Amino acid sequence: MTTDSTPGLRTAQQVGEQAGAVLREVGRAVVGKPDALELVMLGVLAGGHVLVEDLPGLGKTLLARSFARTLGLDFRRVQFTPDLLPSDVTGTSLYDQRTGEMVFHPGPVFTHLLLADEINRTPPKTQAALLEAMAESQVTVEGETRRLADPFLVIATANPVEYEGTYSLPEAQLDRFQLRVRMGYLTGDQELAMLRARIDRAAPEAVLDRLAGPADVVAWRAVVERVEIDDDLLEYAVALVGATRGHPQISIGASPRGGLALVQLARARAVLDGRDYVVPEDVKALAVPALAHRVSLRPELWVREVSTDDVLSEIVGSVGTPATRRTAAAVAS
């Protein structure tokens, strides 16, 4: 089923059903990771970029490719390596002998979904080539600014920084990602099911159906922008972000961009659930994915192997959750 026609006005319930169908289709390829897939889908709906950080071989690249196929988006992949140059990402101008002019050759960033594979294996200078693209959906090359496709989404994969040949992502780069996703290992039963499915289909990967197109994604994001959120939930989001700035174990707290990301992801979660309003659980459930990668712990905690996820989970547990009329209505329904 492809719905890449001129989309009319859609409801949150309709978009929730369509996004749910995409998740089920992608789940045919990426086995046993419903929570990770849902977070990526929220990033798609919320118009943000996604950092998938985990060990090699856990399906990070397959996840990005599967979403591109099912959403009907143009897809480009860049393998980030130590010798990659910024122009390898954004593009460059080359001399055309026929015309005697410099002609711009677009880089892989000119696409709908860009997979920045192993982004932390390239030096910060090349990582920075994505900053403008991720923040403003444009790139400036040789003094000329060029708009990127709409929608434009970066899914970046990163290996743990303990691995040889990796560079830590600068704080400014991390802050451009709306959320961070961890995949983790499959259980024994899930891994057995994955192996059996691979043998049964007699092909390396499942062939996924295209269920949407670029215009659909743009329309879905417009629905997210109409989702209502009460002031007490905005205050709750501000309290969560503020708590990261005053926590004794955190040296650098979350930026205002973190609060924006948290609210937008909460609105996307409401749509995925078929609602046009946010409830406290939407904000609470996304605080760790939206904020943990934006904070820096004090150096002494690295030795104790305390993670930012642990500290953010503690903050979420300590900040009071507001009770709203919409919460009661959702429970009653």
Disulfide bonds with the S-S distance in Angstrom:
none
